[in-house]
Amino acid sequence: MLKFFGRGSAFDEEQNGAFFTDGDDVILLDCPMSSFHKLRQMNIEHLTESRNIRIIFVLVTHTHGDHVSGISTLIQFAYYVWHVPVVIAAPNNKVKEDLRYLILHLEGCDSHAFHLTTSDMLKLWVKDVIPTTHVPGLNGRCFGYHLTVGDKSIIYTGDTNTLEPYKPYLTGGENTYLYTEMSVSKSPVHLYLEEELDYLKTLAESGVHVYLMHLDNIPKAEEMIKGTPIQIAPLYTEK
């Protein structure tokens, strides 16, 4: 369902960034600088059926640099080179104002080059904005999403240190897709694969499609999930 420009954590060269398309719209889930560069280098007309992108949306989970560092550059490149409008959707009003300050006052983007809104306005895809916990400094500013794309229910955790807010959404069997961050190294601010493996395996065996993302050690994670239905989130390759 989702395609990924990168699956790595904050210190990886290909930081975590996903997208999907709907008609002529491209919807990004966060936009680190590494995602922007991959998007810039590809033939963007290949992303949509008509080969004519109408709008680029960016759904933001939180404002750590490995999730938002490419947003302002994307706005400027899309405005001046692609001539495609960009809509930035924040998970709540607090994050919206943080992004406004970043984009306008720190990055100096033209106010006409983008539209800033909250993600609950994108009801075509966003069914629920899910509050979660990540780092203490961003309390109240970290979120995941419950999305509907076609007939599929997608749960996207963003960065989180708990799966509890997402579990009520993981009951739909084969029409449900979970994209969850995961770390091989234990940390108080991320999910620890060794502790979550049994639950994720049971979930995947029940029919839910389980994909790991935002990984700090992909080879080790692949080794740990070998022989289970759990998968690493798929990288996008151009047709």
GUKEKE-629435 format. One record per residue: residue in one letter; chain; x, y, z negated of N, C-alpha, C in turn. Coordinates in nm, 3 decimals. Example, Ala and Ser with C-alpha at 12.3 -4.5 7.8 and 13.67 -1.06 7.14 Angstrom:
BEGIN
{A,A,{1.319,-0.569,-0.780},{1.230,-0.450,-0.780},{1.320,-0.330,-0.780}} {S,A,{1.285,-0.225,-0.708},{1.367,-0.106,-0.714},{1.290,0.003,-0.787}} 
# end
This chain:
BEGIN
{M,A,{0.082,-0.121,0.000},{0.000,0.000,0.000},{0.086,0.126,0.000}} {L,A,{0.151,0.155,-0.116},{0.243,0.268,-0.119},{0.374,0.230,-0.053}} {K,A,{0.438,0.329,0.007},{0.572,0.311,0.063},{0.665,0.404,-0.013}} {F,A,{0.792,0.365,-0.022},{0.886,0.436,-0.108},{1.006,0.487,-0.028}} {F,A,{1.041,0.614,-0.054},{1.166,0.669,-0.004},{1.283,0.621,-0.090}} {G,A,{1.255,0.596,-0.218},{1.355,0.546,-0.310},{1.286,0.483,-0.429}} {R,A,{1.358,0.390,-0.496},{1.302,0.323,-0.614},{1.389,0.343,-0.737}} {G,A,{1.488,0.431,-0.728},{1.585,0.444,-0.835},{1.543,0.542,-0.944}} {S,A,{1.607,0.529,-1.060},{1.580,0.619,-1.172},{1.657,0.749,-1.153}} {A,A,{1.661,0.831,-1.257},{1.711,0.968,-1.245},{1.854,0.976,-1.193}} {F,A,{1.939,0.879,-1.227},{2.080,0.887,-1.193},{2.114,0.816,-1.063}} {D,A,{2.013,0.768,-0.992},{2.034,0.696,-0.868},{2.041,0.792,-0.751}} {E,A,{2.109,0.752,-0.644},{2.117,0.836,-0.525},{1.983,0.844,-0.452}} {E,A,{1.905,0.737,-0.459},{1.772,0.736,-0.397},{1.668,0.731,-0.510}} {Q,A,{1.635,0.849,-0.560},{1.545,0.858,-0.674},{1.402,0.823,-0.634}} {N,A,{1.325,0.790,-0.734},{1.192,0.735,-0.709},{1.100,0.835,-0.640}} {G,A,{1.043,0.794,-0.530},{0.947,0.877,-0.458},{0.866,0.791,-0.365}} {A,A,{0.733,0.805,-0.371},{0.643,0.722,-0.290},{0.551,0.810,-0.207}} {F,A,{0.483,0.747,-0.111},{0.384,0.819,-0.033},{0.285,0.722,0.029}} {F,A,{0.171,0.776,0.071},{0.078,0.704,0.156},{0.019,0.804,0.254}} {T,A,{-0.045,0.756,0.357},{-0.109,0.843,0.455},{-0.257,0.813,0.461}} {D,A,{-0.333,0.915,0.497},{-0.477,0.901,0.516},{-0.515,0.986,0.636}} {G,A,{-0.541,0.920,0.749},{-0.565,0.996,0.871},{-0.443,1.077,0.907}} {D,A,{-0.458,1.208,0.916},{-0.347,1.296,0.951},{-0.282,1.362,0.830}} {D,A,{-0.319,1.318,0.710},{-0.261,1.374,0.588},{-0.154,1.281,0.532}} {V,A,{-0.048,1.340,0.478},{0.058,1.266,0.411},{0.056,1.305,0.264}} {I,A,{0.049,1.206,0.177},{0.038,1.232,0.033},{0.161,1.174,-0.036}} {L,A,{0.244,1.263,-0.093},{0.363,1.222,-0.167},{0.330,1.211,-0.315}} {L,A,{0.390,1.113,-0.379},{0.383,1.102,-0.525},{0.519,1.144,-0.578}} {D,A,{0.524,1.269,-0.626},{0.648,1.337,-0.664},{0.736,1.360,-0.540}} {C,A,{0.837,1.445,-0.557},{0.926,1.474,-0.445},{1.063,1.517,-0.495}} {P,A,{1.148,1.420,-0.531},{1.287,1.454,-0.561},{1.357,1.499,-0.432}} {M,A,{1.474,1.556,-0.446},{1.547,1.603,-0.328},{1.579,1.488,-0.233}} {S,A,{1.604,1.369,-0.288},{1.634,1.255,-0.201},{1.515,1.219,-0.113}} {S,A,{1.393,1.236,-0.164},{1.274,1.210,-0.082},{1.261,1.314,0.029}} {F,A,{1.288,1.441,-0.005},{1.282,1.544,0.097},{1.379,1.514,0.211}} {H,A,{1.503,1.475,0.178},{1.601,1.450,0.283},{1.559,1.332,0.371}} {K,A,{1.502,1.229,0.313},{1.456,1.117,0.395},{1.341,1.159,0.486}} {L,A,{1.250,1.239,0.432},{1.137,1.287,0.511},{1.186,1.377,0.624}} {R,A,{1.283,1.462,0.595},{1.336,1.555,0.695},{1.405,1.481,0.808}} {Q,A,{1.472,1.372,0.777},{1.551,1.301,0.877},{1.469,1.209,0.966}} {M,A,{1.347,1.179,0.926},{1.267,1.086,1.006},{1.181,1.161,1.107}} {N,A,{1.127,1.087,1.202},{1.032,1.144,1.295},{0.897,1.151,1.226}} {I,A,{0.864,1.268,1.168},{0.746,1.274,1.083},{0.617,1.246,1.159}} {E,A,{0.620,1.267,1.290},{0.499,1.238,1.366},{0.465,1.090,1.365}} {H,A,{0.562,1.005,1.333},{0.535,0.862,1.327},{0.456,0.821,1.203}} {L,A,{0.442,0.913,1.107},{0.376,0.878,0.982},{0.224,0.866,0.997}} {T,A,{0.165,0.936,1.091},{0.020,0.937,1.103},{-0.023,0.875,1.235}} {E,A,{-0.149,0.834,1.238},{-0.201,0.766,1.357},{-0.200,0.856,1.479}} {S,A,{-0.234,0.983,1.461},{-0.240,1.074,1.575},{-0.106,1.141,1.604}} {R,A,{-0.007,1.114,1.516},{0.125,1.176,1.526},{0.117,1.328,1.517}} {N,A,{0.023,1.375,1.435},{0.005,1.518,1.416},{-0.034,1.542,1.270}} {I,A,{0.064,1.569,1.184},{0.037,1.586,1.042},{-0.045,1.713,1.019}} {R,A,{-0.154,1.698,0.945},{-0.243,1.810,0.915},{-0.199,1.884,0.789}} {I,A,{-0.181,1.810,0.680},{-0.140,1.868,0.552},{-0.048,1.770,0.481}} {I,A,{0.053,1.822,0.411},{0.134,1.743,0.320},{0.090,1.776,0.178}} {F,A,{0.049,1.675,0.104},{0.014,1.691,-0.036},{0.126,1.632,-0.122}} {V,A,{0.151,1.692,-0.238},{0.244,1.636,-0.335},{0.172,1.625,-0.469}} {L,A,{0.151,1.503,-0.514},{0.095,1.479,-0.646},{0.210,1.467,-0.746}} {V,A,{0.212,1.554,-0.845},{0.322,1.560,-0.941},{0.284,1.484,-1.067}} {T,A,{0.377,1.402,-1.118},{0.354,1.332,-1.244},{0.408,1.411,-1.362}} {H,A,{0.526,1.470,-1.348},{0.586,1.553,-1.452},{0.702,1.629,-1.388}} {T,A,{0.765,1.718,-1.464},{0.854,1.815,-1.402},{1.003,1.787,-1.420}} {H,A,{1.041,1.665,-1.455},{1.183,1.631,-1.453},{1.239,1.649,-1.312}} {G,A,{1.368,1.686,-1.305},{1.429,1.716,-1.176},{1.424,1.603,-1.077}} {D,A,{1.432,1.478,-1.124},{1.429,1.366,-1.031},{1.290,1.338,-0.979}} {H,A,{1.194,1.426,-1.012},{1.057,1.413,-0.961},{1.010,1.538,-0.886}} {V,A,{1.072,1.653,-0.914},{1.023,1.776,-0.850},{1.133,1.856,-0.780}} {S,A,{1.258,1.810,-0.781},{1.368,1.892,-0.730},{1.358,1.922,-0.581}} {G,A,{1.285,1.840,-0.505},{1.274,1.863,-0.362},{1.150,1.940,-0.319}} {I,A,{1.064,1.976,-0.414},{0.936,2.036,-0.377},{0.953,2.172,-0.309}} {S,A,{1.031,2.260,-0.367},{1.045,2.394,-0.308},{1.113,2.389,-0.173}} {T,A,{1.212,2.302,-0.157},{1.278,2.287,-0.028},{1.182,2.231,0.075}} {L,A,{1.099,2.135,0.034},{0.996,2.082,0.124},{0.900,2.192,0.168}} {I,A,{0.857,2.274,0.073},{0.765,2.384,0.106},{0.826,2.474,0.212}} {Q,A,{0.951,2.514,0.193},{1.014,2.607,0.286},{1.039,2.543,0.422}} {F,A,{1.083,2.418,0.422},{1.110,2.350,0.550},{0.979,2.327,0.626}} {A,A,{0.876,2.284,0.555},{0.747,2.260,0.621},{0.689,2.389,0.677}} {Y,A,{0.711,2.500,0.608},{0.656,2.629,0.650},{0.730,2.687,0.770}} {Y,A,{0.862,2.682,0.766},{0.940,2.749,0.868},{0.975,2.660,0.988}} {V,A,{0.982,2.528,0.967},{1.026,2.438,1.073},{0.910,2.354,1.128}} {W,A,{0.838,2.287,1.039},{0.729,2.201,1.085},{0.599,2.277,1.106}} {H,A,{0.585,2.392,1.039},{0.460,2.470,1.043},{0.342,2.385,0.996}} {V,A,{0.366,2.315,0.887},{0.265,2.230,0.825},{0.239,2.281,0.684}} {P,A,{0.113,2.302,0.646},{0.084,2.349,0.510},{0.113,2.243,0.405}} {V,A,{0.155,2.288,0.287},{0.186,2.199,0.175},{0.096,2.235,0.057}} {V,A,{0.033,2.134,0.000},{-0.049,2.151,-0.120},{0.019,2.077,-0.235}} {I,A,{0.049,2.148,-0.343},{0.109,2.088,-0.462},{-0.002,2.069,-0.565}} {A,A,{-0.018,1.946,-0.612},{-0.125,1.916,-0.708},{-0.063,1.875,-0.841}} {A,A,{-0.087,1.954,-0.943},{-0.035,1.928,-1.077},{-0.137,1.847,-1.157}} {P,A,{-0.089,1.767,-1.253},{-0.182,1.683,-1.329},{-0.267,1.760,-1.430}} {N,A,{-0.222,1.877,-1.474},{-0.305,1.960,-1.560},{-0.261,2.106,-1.545}} {N,A,{-0.331,2.196,-1.612},{-0.303,2.337,-1.596},{-0.167,2.378,-1.654}} {K,A,{-0.121,2.311,-1.760},{0.010,2.342,-1.816},{0.119,2.315,-1.713}} {V,A,{0.112,2.198,-1.650},{0.211,2.163,-1.549},{0.197,2.252,-1.426}} {K,A,{0.074,2.289,-1.395},{0.050,2.380,-1.282},{0.124,2.512,-1.301}} {E,A,{0.117,2.569,-1.422},{0.185,2.695,-1.447},{0.337,2.678,-1.450}} {D,A,{0.385,2.563,-1.500},{0.528,2.534,-1.494},{0.576,2.529,-1.349}} {L,A,{0.498,2.463,-1.265},{0.535,2.453,-1.124},{0.527,2.588,-1.054}} {R,A,{0.428,2.667,-1.089},{0.417,2.800,-1.029},{0.543,2.882,-1.059}} {Y,A,{0.588,2.876,-1.184},{0.709,2.951,-1.221},{0.831,2.899,-1.145}} {L,A,{0.842,2.767,-1.138},{0.955,2.706,-1.065},{0.955,2.748,-0.919}} {I,A,{0.841,2.732,-0.853},{0.835,2.753,-0.707},{0.847,2.900,-0.670}} {L,A,{0.778,2.986,-0.744},{0.777,3.128,-0.708},{0.894,3.205,-0.767}} {H,A,{0.926,3.182,-0.894},{1.022,3.270,-0.962},{1.164,3.214,-0.966}} {L,A,{1.178,3.083,-0.971},{1.313,3.026,-0.970},{1.360,2.994,-0.829}} {E,A,{1.271,2.942,-0.746},{1.308,2.906,-0.608},{1.276,3.017,-0.508}} {G,A,{1.186,3.108,-0.543},{1.157,3.222,-0.456},{1.083,3.188,-0.329}} {C,A,{0.998,3.086,-0.332},{0.922,3.049,-0.213},{0.819,3.157,-0.179}} {D,A,{0.789,3.170,-0.052},{0.684,3.259,-0.006},{0.550,3.207,-0.058}} {S,A,{0.472,3.293,-0.120},{0.344,3.251,-0.177},{0.246,3.204,-0.071}} {H,A,{0.268,3.243,0.054},{0.181,3.199,0.163},{0.218,3.060,0.215}} {A,A,{0.330,3.007,0.169},{0.381,2.882,0.226},{0.324,2.758,0.159}} {F,A,{0.250,2.775,0.052},{0.198,2.658,-0.019},{0.070,2.695,-0.093}} {H,A,{-0.001,2.592,-0.133},{-0.117,2.610,-0.220},{-0.097,2.523,-0.342}} {L,A,{-0.121,2.579,-0.459},{-0.103,2.508,-0.586},{-0.238,2.485,-0.650}} {T,A,{-0.266,2.361,-0.685},{-0.394,2.325,-0.745},{-0.371,2.219,-0.852}} {T,A,{-0.478,2.169,-0.909},{-0.469,2.055,-1.000},{-0.518,1.930,-0.929}} {S,A,{-0.461,1.818,-0.967},{-0.486,1.694,-0.893},{-0.629,1.645,-0.903}} {D,A,{-0.703,1.689,-1.004},{-0.843,1.646,-1.012},{-0.928,1.709,-0.902}} {M,A,{-0.873,1.804,-0.830},{-0.943,1.861,-0.716},{-0.934,1.772,-0.592}} {L,A,{-0.842,1.675,-0.595},{-0.823,1.586,-0.479},{-0.901,1.457,-0.501}} {K,A,{-1.033,1.471,-0.514},{-1.118,1.358,-0.553},{-1.126,1.250,-0.446}} {L,A,{-1.086,1.281,-0.324},{-1.086,1.180,-0.219},{-0.994,1.065,-0.257}} {W,A,{-0.883,1.095,-0.325},{-0.786,0.991,-0.363},{-0.770,0.977,-0.514}} {V,A,{-0.777,1.087,-0.586},{-0.748,1.085,-0.730},{-0.876,1.055,-0.808}} {K,A,{-0.884,0.937,-0.865},{-1.000,0.900,-0.945},{-0.982,0.935,-1.092}} {D,A,{-0.861,0.921,-1.143},{-0.833,0.958,-1.281},{-0.689,1.006,-1.293}} {V,A,{-0.670,1.107,-1.375},{-0.538,1.151,-1.416},{-0.515,1.092,-1.555}} {I,A,{-0.407,1.016,-1.571},{-0.388,0.936,-1.692},{-0.276,0.994,-1.777}} {P,A,{-0.307,1.054,-1.892},{-0.202,1.106,-1.981},{-0.118,0.993,-2.037}} {T,A,{0.012,1.017,-2.047},{0.100,0.916,-2.105},{0.210,0.986,-2.185}} {T,A,{0.298,0.907,-2.246},{0.411,0.963,-2.320},{0.540,0.920,-2.253}} {H,A,{0.638,1.010,-2.256},{0.766,0.984,-2.191},{0.878,1.039,-2.279}} {V,A,{0.907,1.167,-2.269},{1.008,1.228,-2.355},{0.940,1.332,-2.446}} {P,A,{0.987,1.348,-2.570},{0.922,1.442,-2.662},{0.913,1.584,-2.608}} {G,A,{1.015,1.627,-2.533},{1.014,1.763,-2.481},{0.906,1.792,-2.380}} {L,A,{0.845,1.688,-2.325},{0.737,1.706,-2.228},{0.605,1.647,-2.279}} {N,A,{0.586,1.647,-2.409},{0.459,1.600,-2.464},{0.343,1.682,-2.406}} {G,A,{0.240,1.611,-2.360},{0.126,1.678,-2.299},{0.148,1.716,-2.154}} {R,A,{0.263,1.680,-2.099},{0.297,1.718,-1.962},{0.341,1.599,-1.877}} {C,A,{0.312,1.477,-1.920},{0.350,1.357,-1.845},{0.225,1.274,-1.815}} {F,A,{0.213,1.232,-1.689},{0.090,1.168,-1.645},{0.117,1.060,-1.540}} {G,A,{0.024,0.970,-1.530},{0.017,0.877,-1.418},{-0.116,0.900,-1.347}} {Y,A,{-0.143,0.818,-1.245},{-0.264,0.836,-1.165},{-0.335,0.705,-1.138}} {H,A,{-0.467,0.713,-1.135},{-0.550,0.608,-1.078},{-0.599,0.661,-0.944}} {L,A,{-0.553,0.598,-0.837},{-0.584,0.641,-0.701},{-0.670,0.538,-0.630}} {T,A,{-0.749,0.586,-0.536},{-0.819,0.496,-0.445},{-0.774,0.528,-0.304}} {V,A,{-0.719,0.428,-0.238},{-0.676,0.442,-0.099},{-0.745,0.332,-0.021}} {G,A,{-0.837,0.370,0.068},{-0.920,0.270,0.133},{-1.004,0.199,0.028}} {D,A,{-0.997,0.066,0.027},{-1.072,-0.011,-0.074},{-0.980,-0.060,-0.185}} {K,A,{-0.860,-0.004,-0.196},{-0.763,-0.049,-0.294},{-0.758,0.047,-0.414}} {S,A,{-0.747,-0.011,-0.532},{-0.730,0.066,-0.655},{-0.582,0.064,-0.693}} {I,A,{-0.522,0.181,-0.702},{-0.379,0.193,-0.726},{-0.355,0.262,-0.860}} {I,A,{-0.276,0.197,-0.944},{-0.234,0.256,-1.069},{-0.086,0.289,-1.058}} {Y,A,{-0.052,0.416,-1.075},{0.084,0.465,-1.060},{0.124,0.528,-1.192}} {T,A,{0.222,0.469,-1.261},{0.248,0.510,-1.399},{0.324,0.641,-1.413}} {G,A,{0.397,0.685,-1.308},{0.493,0.790,-1.332},{0.595,0.740,-1.433}} {D,A,{0.663,0.831,-1.501},{0.756,0.791,-1.607},{0.679,0.777,-1.737}} {T,A,{0.699,0.664,-1.805},{0.623,0.637,-1.927},{0.703,0.544,-2.016}} {N,A,{0.675,0.547,-2.145},{0.735,0.450,-2.237},{0.631,0.353,-2.292}} {T,A,{0.510,0.353,-2.231},{0.405,0.261,-2.272},{0.312,0.231,-2.156}} {L,A,{0.264,0.108,-2.151},{0.164,0.069,-2.051},{0.021,0.079,-2.104}} {E,A,{0.006,0.109,-2.232},{-0.126,0.107,-2.293},{-0.230,0.195,-2.223}} {P,A,{-0.196,0.318,-2.180},{-0.300,0.399,-2.114},{-0.348,0.342,-1.981}} {Y,A,{-0.270,0.249,-1.924},{-0.300,0.198,-1.790},{-0.375,0.065,-1.792}} {K,A,{-0.369,-0.005,-1.904},{-0.425,-0.140,-1.910},{-0.575,-0.146,-1.881}} {P,A,{-0.656,-0.047,-1.921},{-0.800,-0.055,-1.889},{-0.829,-0.055,-1.738}} {Y,A,{-0.734,-0.008,-1.658},{-0.754,0.000,-1.513},{-0.709,-0.126,-1.440}} {L,A,{-0.648,-0.220,-1.512},{-0.583,-0.335,-1.448},{-0.669,-0.460,-1.455}} {T,A,{-0.794,-0.446,-1.415},{-0.888,-0.559,-1.426},{-0.951,-0.596,-1.292}} {G,A,{-0.902,-0.537,-1.184},{-0.969,-0.555,-1.056},{-0.916,-0.666,-0.968}} {G,A,{-0.825,-0.749,-1.020},{-0.774,-0.860,-0.940},{-0.701,-0.815,-0.817}} {E,A,{-0.727,-0.884,-0.704},{-0.644,-0.865,-0.584},{-0.662,-0.729,-0.518}} {N,A,{-0.763,-0.651,-0.553},{-0.778,-0.517,-0.498},{-0.705,-0.412,-0.582}} {T,A,{-0.637,-0.455,-0.686},{-0.567,-0.363,-0.777},{-0.416,-0.373,-0.757}} {Y,A,{-0.352,-0.258,-0.748},{-0.208,-0.249,-0.728},{-0.149,-0.167,-0.843}} {L,A,{-0.055,-0.225,-0.915},{0.015,-0.154,-1.021},{0.157,-0.122,-0.976}} {Y,A,{0.191,0.006,-0.975},{0.327,0.051,-0.950},{0.378,0.109,-1.082}} {T,A,{0.468,0.038,-1.147},{0.512,0.078,-1.279},{0.662,0.101,-1.286}} {E,A,{0.702,0.207,-1.354},{0.842,0.229,-1.380},{0.893,0.120,-1.472}} {M,A,{1.023,0.093,-1.466},{1.078,-0.014,-1.548},{1.230,0.003,-1.557}} {S,A,{1.283,-0.028,-1.675},{1.428,-0.020,-1.697},{1.481,-0.153,-1.744}} {V,A,{1.600,-0.186,-1.699},{1.671,-0.304,-1.748},{1.741,-0.272,-1.880}} {S,A,{1.784,-0.146,-1.895},{1.847,-0.101,-2.020},{1.739,-0.048,-2.114}} {K,A,{1.752,-0.083,-2.241},{1.651,-0.041,-2.339},{1.666,0.107,-2.371}} {S,A,{1.553,0.177,-2.374},{1.551,0.321,-2.398},{1.417,0.357,-2.461}} {P,A,{1.413,0.455,-2.549},{1.285,0.495,-2.609},{1.193,0.572,-2.514}} {V,A,{1.245,0.611,-2.398},{1.164,0.695,-2.308},{1.119,0.622,-2.182}} {H,A,{1.158,0.495,-2.166},{1.118,0.416,-2.051},{1.071,0.278,-2.094}} {L,A,{1.000,0.210,-2.004},{0.958,0.073,-2.029},{1.078,-0.021,-2.013}} {Y,A,{1.083,-0.122,-2.097},{1.196,-0.215,-2.101},{1.150,-0.348,-2.041}} {L,A,{1.211,-0.387,-1.929},{1.163,-0.501,-1.853},{1.162,-0.630,-1.936}} {E,A,{1.262,-0.651,-2.017},{1.266,-0.775,-2.097},{1.144,-0.788,-2.187}} {E,A,{1.096,-0.674,-2.241},{0.980,-0.676,-2.329},{0.849,-0.684,-2.254}} {E,A,{0.845,-0.632,-2.133},{0.720,-0.627,-2.058},{0.702,-0.743,-1.961}} {L,A,{0.805,-0.825,-1.943},{0.805,-0.925,-1.836},{0.691,-1.025,-1.849}} {D,A,{0.666,-1.077,-1.967},{0.560,-1.177,-1.982},{0.423,-1.118,-1.949}} {Y,A,{0.397,-0.996,-1.995},{0.268,-0.933,-1.964},{0.254,-0.909,-1.814}} {L,A,{0.358,-0.858,-1.750},{0.352,-0.830,-1.607},{0.336,-0.959,-1.527}} {K,A,{0.402,-1.065,-1.571},{0.388,-1.194,-1.504},{0.244,-1.245,-1.513}} {T,A,{0.185,-1.238,-1.631},{0.045,-1.280,-1.649},{-0.048,-1.195,-1.564}} {L,A,{-0.021,-1.066,-1.559},{-0.103,-0.974,-1.479},{-0.094,-1.011,-1.331}} {A,A,{0.027,-1.035,-1.283},{0.047,-1.069,-1.142},{-0.016,-1.204,-1.110}} {E,A,{-0.009,-1.297,-1.201},{-0.069,-1.429,-1.178},{-0.221,-1.423,-1.177}} {S,A,{-0.278,-1.318,-1.236},{-0.424,-1.300,-1.235},{-0.474,-1.241,-1.104}} {G,A,{-0.381,-1.197,-1.018},{-0.418,-1.142,-0.888},{-0.381,-0.997,-0.866}} {V,A,{-0.348,-0.926,-0.974},{-0.304,-0.787,-0.960},{-0.168,-0.783,-0.891}} {H,A,{-0.152,-0.694,-0.795},{-0.025,-0.678,-0.726},{0.065,-0.589,-0.812}} {V,A,{0.175,-0.643,-0.861},{0.263,-0.571,-0.953},{0.394,-0.537,-0.884}} {Y,A,{0.425,-0.407,-0.879},{0.547,-0.359,-0.817},{0.627,-0.277,-0.917}} {L,A,{0.757,-0.300,-0.923},{0.845,-0.224,-1.012},{0.912,-0.110,-0.936}} {M,A,{0.923,0.004,-1.002},{0.984,0.123,-0.942},{1.064,0.197,-1.048}} {H,A,{1.128,0.307,-1.008},{1.207,0.391,-1.099},{1.304,0.303,-1.178}} {L,A,{1.377,0.219,-1.106},{1.463,0.117,-1.167},{1.605,0.168,-1.189}} {D,A,{1.661,0.132,-1.304},{1.799,0.171,-1.333},{1.900,0.068,-1.284}} {N,A,{1.854,-0.053,-1.250},{1.943,-0.158,-1.201},{1.861,-0.255,-1.117}} {I,A,{1.852,-0.227,-0.988},{1.766,-0.306,-0.900},{1.813,-0.452,-0.889}} {P,A,{1.943,-0.479,-0.868},{1.985,-0.620,-0.860},{1.950,-0.699,-0.986}} {K,A,{1.969,-0.641,-1.103},{1.937,-0.710,-1.228},{1.786,-0.732,-1.240}} {A,A,{1.708,-0.633,-1.202},{1.562,-0.648,-1.206},{1.517,-0.758,-1.111}} {E,A,{1.577,-0.764,-0.991},{1.543,-0.870,-0.896},{1.573,-1.007,-0.954}} {E,A,{1.684,-1.017,-1.023},{1.721,-1.144,-1.086},{1.621,-1.183,-1.195}} {M,A,{1.575,-1.085,-1.272},{1.484,-1.112,-1.383},{1.344,-1.151,-1.337}} {I,A,{1.300,-1.103,-1.220},{1.164,-1.136,-1.174},{1.163,-1.251,-1.072}} {K,A,{1.280,-1.307,-1.045},{1.288,-1.417,-0.949},{1.198,-1.533,-0.993}} {G,A,{1.119,-1.584,-0.899},{1.030,-1.695,-0.929},{0.895,-1.653,-0.985}} {T,A,{0.873,-1.522,-0.997},{0.744,-1.470,-1.043},{0.676,-1.397,-0.927}} {P,A,{0.546,-1.365,-0.940},{0.479,-1.287,-0.834},{0.512,-1.139,-0.837}} {I,A,{0.589,-1.095,-0.935},{0.625,-0.953,-0.946},{0.722,-0.917,-0.834}} {Q,A,{0.707,-0.796,-0.778},{0.793,-0.753,-0.668},{0.855,-0.617,-0.697}} {I,A,{0.964,-0.588,-0.627},{1.022,-0.453,-0.628},{0.945,-0.370,-0.526}} {A,A,{0.916,-0.246,-0.559},{0.842,-0.159,-0.468},{0.911,-0.151,-0.332}} {P,A,{0.834,-0.156,-0.222},{0.893,-0.165,-0.088},{0.944,-0.031,-0.035}} {L,A,{1.066,-0.030,0.016},{1.119,0.087,0.082},{1.053,0.107,0.217}} {Y,A,{1.033,0.233,0.256},{0.976,0.265,0.388},{1.085,0.260,0.492}} {T,A,{1.055,0.195,0.603},{1.144,0.197,0.720},{1.063,0.244,0.840}} {E,A,{1.122,0.331,0.919},{1.052,0.384,1.036},{1.023,0.273,1.137}} {K,A,{0.911,0.289,1.204},{0.874,0.193,1.309},{0.963,0.212,1.430}} 
# end
